[in-house]
Amino acid sequence: MVLRGSREHSRLVVPLADALLQEMITFGRLASSEPLKPEQLTHYAEKRAGFSLSFMEICQKVAQLEFVPGDRIVYSYNTGNWPSAAGVAGYVNGHGAVGPALLATSLFLNWNLQATNENLVSARLLRCALSRMSTGGVRPGVALLIDLYEGGHCSVGALYGALDSLLSGSGHCESATQLVSRFFSGTAPSSDAEFINTELDLTWVGDESTSTPLRSDLIEAILLRTSESIAAARSSSSLNEWYVYQVQIGELLGGVKALQEKYVPNPALGLRIMISQWEEIRADGVGFQLACRAGLAFPSYMNLAAYALDVVGASYRGRVTGEDEWKDRLFAERLVIPSDLRGALLDGDSAAQTSSWERLSPSAIGPWLFLFRDRQEPGLYDPAKGVFQDPGDAMAYFNELGQQEHSPDAESELERATSFSQRFPYLSAAHWELGVALDNAKQIEAAINEMVTALVLTPSEGLIWQSAAVALNHGGYEQEARFCDRFAQFLSDSAT
């Protein structure tokens, strides 16, 4: 979790807020591979983001919601009343000027600008990088740009535009300080407000032929930060994390190659070898994405394993001698097998833990389906078959489970609800039903966990909030139960 709050609201409210914020970040990251359309954003705001933004604001007031200290979550300015203490851009911490609600708002406003004018987003990114370079130099400025991209704040096109401007301008300058000044007509801003409000001068940018030490420093910084992204993807601890990196790194590597061809048309042998390997990593990511988007696969452990071993791995087995050698090279040269899964997929380790790799989490499935499966709702998606089930078929399955039971006791109800939620892991009603059954069976903590999952999938359903309040009361979380009761009434009043 990246959020924390008051002890009285830490059992359900804070975990839910955390999941909703993670969902927004995931949406931004998955949407970064191509420009958002205004109608896409409007639909997402109506379905999900609008609720999440309001909920964050409520939680900051009621539950003292804040970021866990030390988390490196990136933000950038965008509102007219942006807090001066936050600076132009930076990273949140437990006591920073940017709280969860402002970060969520920042994400949404950046997406809104991106959906209407990607060039303006590039200019905003450029300001952020120049501000960081004015005090920290080249590498922090470049790192901030790629962090903003990987934090879901911008598209790859906007990132490319900002990096291209820096590289193009560097051909005229000898230092980062001079580069910053040139972008502001010869006088570097002296405050964050000036970095935000002073007009950028781009009329002098455009020389690709000159090679300068500053340009070399920028290229080195871009390559270094890109290498760090690849390493981070390899160290992913869940399918969510790995899949999102696959989407973003493929586009990032494409942009880096385009910049290399433009500014380093005759690279040294070492750079040529690295770029060539990155091209293979990019192709792997794009291939897996296309299969998922086309409906040929669902992001899951089984499909990841099949793609890694049967598609990519097959080429290594055919040309590399030695059982261990082809496995070592596949793991080292490509990005299809994360470190967490090497034991399970390559070394035959039957004890390897793969539970976090089984499927996308409830906070990631919505953005994935919305962006890559034509805005479809996650509820009736059957990941085992990779298709959407008909609502009637889902209810028939639920009723069939009920007919198999001979006595309507708590244990049989629990078995039926468990089977239903396993068949439809993204159906809010299934987790709600399971939560009620667990509560009736006196398994209170497990019941609350299912209520959280149900609310992540459908956070505006007042009846689930009422059931959550009952379970919280049974568990001794009286204050949080009262909050849920009041929130359920608020949702009911808002609907009338």
N, C-alpha and C positions, 0 to 999 in steps of 0.2 A: 504493500500500500504506500501511496505517496502523500496521503492526507491523514491528519489526526484531528481530534476534537475533544470536547468535554467528556469525562468519564460517563456521565449520565446518558450520553447519546452515542456511545461507541460500539454498541452491539449490532445495530442495524442501520441507523441513519448515516453514520460516517462511512461504513463499508459501501453503502449504496451510492453516496456522493462520490466516493473514490472510483467506483466502477463507471459511473456516468461520465466523470471527467476523462477517465481512460478511454471510454468509447469516443468522446469527441476528439481526443488526440489521435486515436486510431483512424477515425474518419478523415481527418486532415492529412494523415500520412498516406493512406490509401488513395486519397483524391489527388495527391501531389504528382502522380505520374502523367496526368493530362489536365488541361484547363477545365474547371467546373463550369457548368452551364447555369445561368440564373435560375431556371426552373428547377434544376436539381437541388440547389441550395434552398429555394423556397419550400420545396416539398420536405426536405430534411428538417428545416426549421419547424414546420408545422407538426411533423411526426415525432421528432426527438429533441432537437437542440433547444427549442423554445422552453420546454419543460426543464431541461438540465440547467439552463442559465438561471431560471427563476429559483430552482431548488438550491443551487449553489449560494445564491444571495440569502435565502432563508436560513440555510445551515450556518453561514458565517455569523449571522446574528444570534441564532438560537443555540447552536452547538459549538460555537467558537472554532469553526472549521478553519484549518490552516495547513500549510505544507509541512511535511516532516523535514527537519533541518538536514541539510547536506544533500538533498536531492537536486540533481543538475537538470532541472526542467527549464527550458528556454522560453523567453517572451520577447516581444517587440512592441513599441509604442503604436497607437492607432487612434485613440479617442482625443477629443478636444480638451477634456479635463484630465489628461494623463498625469499621474502624480509625479511631481518633480523628483522625489526621492528615488524613483524607479530607474531614472536614466532613460536613454534612448532604447536600449535593449540590454538583456542580461539574463541571469539565471536566478530562479526563486530560491528562497530558503525559509526556514521556519518563522522568521520574524521580518520578512521583507515587505516592501511596499506593495508588491503584487500578490494578492490572495487568489484563492481558487476561482472566485466569481469573476475577477478581472482577467485572469488568464483565459477562462472560457469565453468571455466577451472578446478578448483580443483575438483568439482563434477565429471566432465567427466573423468578426469585422474584416480580418485578413482574407478569409474565404470570400466574403461579399465583394471586396475590392478585386480579388483575383477573378471572380466570375464576370466582372464588368470591364476591367482594364488591367491586364497582366503587366503592361509597361509601368504602371504606377506602383505595382508591387515591387518590381525590379528597382525602381528609384528609392522606395522605402528601404529595401534591403541594402542598397548601396549606402544610404545614410547611416544605417546601423553599423555596417562594416567600417566606414570611415571614422565613426565615433570611436569604435573600439581600437582602430589602428592609430588614432591620434595619441593614445596613452599607452597602448601595449605593443604596437608594431604589427607586422604583416601577419604572422601566424594566428594570433588571437582574432584578428579581423576575418580571416578566411574561415577559421574554425566556427566562428559565430554564424556565418552565412550557412554553412552546411548543417550546423546544429538547428537553425531555424527551419531548414528544409526537412530534416529528419524529425523535427518536433511538430510537423503538420501545419506550419504557418504559411507555406507558399508552394507553388508548383515548381517543377524542375525547370520550366521555361523561364520563370522569374529568377530562379537561382542562376541559371546560365547567363541571363542578361546582366546581372550584377557582377558576376565574375568576369565576364567579357569586358565590361566597362573598366574594371580595375586593371586587367591585363593590357587593354588597349592604351589606357592612360599611362601605364607604367613605362611605356616607351619614350615618354617625354620627361621623366622624372628620375632623380638620383636617390631619393629617399621616401619613406612612407610619409614623413612630415610634409615634404613638398607635394606629394600626390594628394594628400588631404587638402592642402591649400588650393591647388589648381582646380579641384572640383567645386570650390566655393569662391571662384574668381580671384584667387590670390591671397585671400585672408581666411585662415582656418577659424571656425567657430570657437568661441571661448566658453560656451555653456551647452548643456543638453538642449535647452530651448532653442538655441541658435542652430544646432545640428538638425533639429526637427523643422524649423521654420525658414531658414535661409535657403534661397533658391539655388538649386544645383546648376552648375555650368557644364554642359556636355558638348559645347561647340568645338572644343579643341581636341576631343577624343577621336581616335580613328587610325593611328599609326600601328600597323602590325609588323612592319619590316625591321624596326630597330630592336636590337637585343641589348638589354641593360641589366646590371646586377639586380635592380629592383624587380624586374620582370622575372628573372631567374628565381628570386626569393619567393615570389608569388606562386610560380609554377611548382616549386618544391613544397610550399605550404599546402597547395591543393592536392598534390600527390600524397603527401603525408597524411592529411586528414581523410582522404579517400581510403587509404590503407587501414586507418583506424576503424572506419565503418565496416570494412570487410572483416576485420578481426572481431568487431562487436557482433556481427551477424553470425560468425562461426561460434561465438560464445553464447548464443541464444539459449535460454532456459525453458522455452515453451514454443509450441507451434505458432501462437499469436506473434511472438517477437520475431521468430525466424521468417514467417510468411511476409510480414510487413517489410522487413529488410529486403526480402527478395524483390518485392514491388519497387522499393525505393532505390536500391543499389543498382538494379538494371538500368534505370533512367539516369542515375548519377554517373555511372560509368560511360554511358553514351555521351553525356555532356562533357565529361573530362576528355574523352577521345576527340570530340569535335574541337575543344580548346587546344589540345595538343597538336592536332593537324593544322590549326590556324596559326599558332604562335611558335610551335617547334616542329616545322615540317620535315626536318631531317634529324630525328632524335638519335641519341647514342644507342649502342647495342643494348645496354641494360634497360633503358627506358622502352625500347621496342619490344623486348621480351616481356616486360611487365605489362605493357598495354595489350599485347597479344593474349596473355593469360587472362587479363581482365575482360577481354572480349568473350572468352569462353564462359567466364562466370556470368557475364551479362546475358549471353545466349541461354544459359541454363535457367536463369530467373525468368526471362521472357517466355521460354518454352513452357515452364510449369504454370505461369500465369495464364497463358493462352489456353492451355488445357482446362484450367479451372473456369475461365471466363466462358469458354465455348460449351460448358456443360459436360465435358469429358471426364472431369475429376472434381473432387471436393477437397479443399485443404484439410488433410487428415494425415495421421501417422502412416496408415497403410498406403496412401497414394504418394506420400513423400518417399517412402521406402521403395515403392515400385519405380518411381521416376529415377531415383538415385541409383538403384542397382540394375534395373532392367533397361533403362534408356541410356543414361550417362555411363554407368558402370560397364555396360556391355562393350563399349568402345575401348575401354581400358583392358578388359579381359582378353580382347581379341588381338591386342598389339603389345602388351606388356608381359614379359615372361616372369613367372614366379607368383605364387599365391599371395604372399605378403607384399610383394613390390607393387602389384597393381592396386591393392587396397591402400597402401601408403600414399601412392601418387594421386589416386582419386580423392582421398581426404585432403591432401596438401594443396593440390592444384585447383580444385573446384570448390564450390560452396554449397553443394547439394546435401552434404552430411554434416550437421552441426557436431561440435565436440561432445555434447551430451548423448548423442546417438551413435557415436563410433562403436562403443562396446556392443550395443544391441544389433547394429546393422552390419558391422564388418568383423567383429571379433567373436561373435557367437556367445555373447554374455547373456545368458537367460535370466540373470538376476537384475539386469539393467532396468532402471526406473523409466518408464515411458508414459506415465499417466498424464503429465502436462502436455504431451504431444498427441493425444488421442484425436482431438478435434479443436476447432476454434472455440474460444470461450463465449459466454453469453454477451459480453461487452464488445466482442469483435465481430460476431456473426451479422449483426444489423448493418454496420457500415459495409461489410463485404457484399452482402446480398443487395444492398441499396445501390452500390456503385457498379457492381459487376454482374448482377442478375436482374437488371431492369426494375429496381425499386421494390422488389418483392419482399413481403413480410416474412420474418424468420419462423413464425409459429409452427407451421405444418411442414417444415423442411425435414426430410428424413435423410440424415447424413449417410446412413448405411446404404441407401439406394441412390443418393444424389439427386432426388426429385422432390417436388412438392406433392404431398398427399392431398386428396380431396377431403374437405371437412367432414363429409359424411363417412368416408372410410376411417378417419381418425376416431370418430364417435362410435362407429361399429366395432372397432378394435377395443375401445374402452369398455363397451357393453359386453363384448365377448369375454373379456377378462372377468367381468363381474359374474357372468353366467357360469364360469368355471368354479366359482366359490360356492360351497354348500352352506356356509353360515356367515351372516353379515357381521362378524365380530371385528374388533379393532385390528387384529392380526391379518385377517384376510383383506380388509380394506387397505392396509399398509402394503401388502404384497401387490395388490392390483395397482395402486398408485405408483409404486416403485417401477413396475413393468411399463406403465404408461409413460413415465418421465424418461425412462431409458430409451424407449422407442422414439419419442419426440422430445429430445433434450433442449430444443429451443422454443417449446410451447409453454407460454407463461402459465396457462391453466393447469398444465400437468404438474409443474412445480408447486403451484398453489395447492392443488389437490394433495400432493405428497406432503406438503407442509402441514396441512390440516390433519392428515392421517398420522403423521409423526407426533403432532401435538396430542392427539387423542390417545396415542400409545405411550404418552409420558416421556417421549424422547425430545425434550424441549429445545436443546441447543441445535440438534439436527433440523428440527422444525423451523427454527429461526433462519438457519442457513438457506433452506429451501424458499422461504419467504423473500429473502434478499435476492435470490436468483430470479424468482417470479417478478419482483419489482424492477430488476435490471432490464428484463425483457418487456415489461409493460408498466412503467413507473406511474402512469396516471390512472390506474385502476383502483378506485376507492375501496372496493370490496376486499382486495388483497391487503390494503393498509389496515382495514378492520381486523382481518384474520391475523395479521402480524401483531396488532395490538394485543389480541387475546393470548397469543403465544408468548409475547414479551411479559405480560402480566403473570402468566404461569411460571415464567423463569425468574421472577423477582425483579424485572426491569421496569418498575412502575412508572418512573418519569418518562422513559422513552415510549412506553405504552400510551401514556397520555398524549405525547406528541403525535403518535401515529393515529390515534383516535381523532384528534383535532384536524390533522392533515386530511384524513378521510372525509371529514365533514366539509373542509374547505374545498376539496375536489368535487364533492356532491353539490355544494352551493354554486361553484363555478360552472357546472354543467347545466344548471337550470336558468 
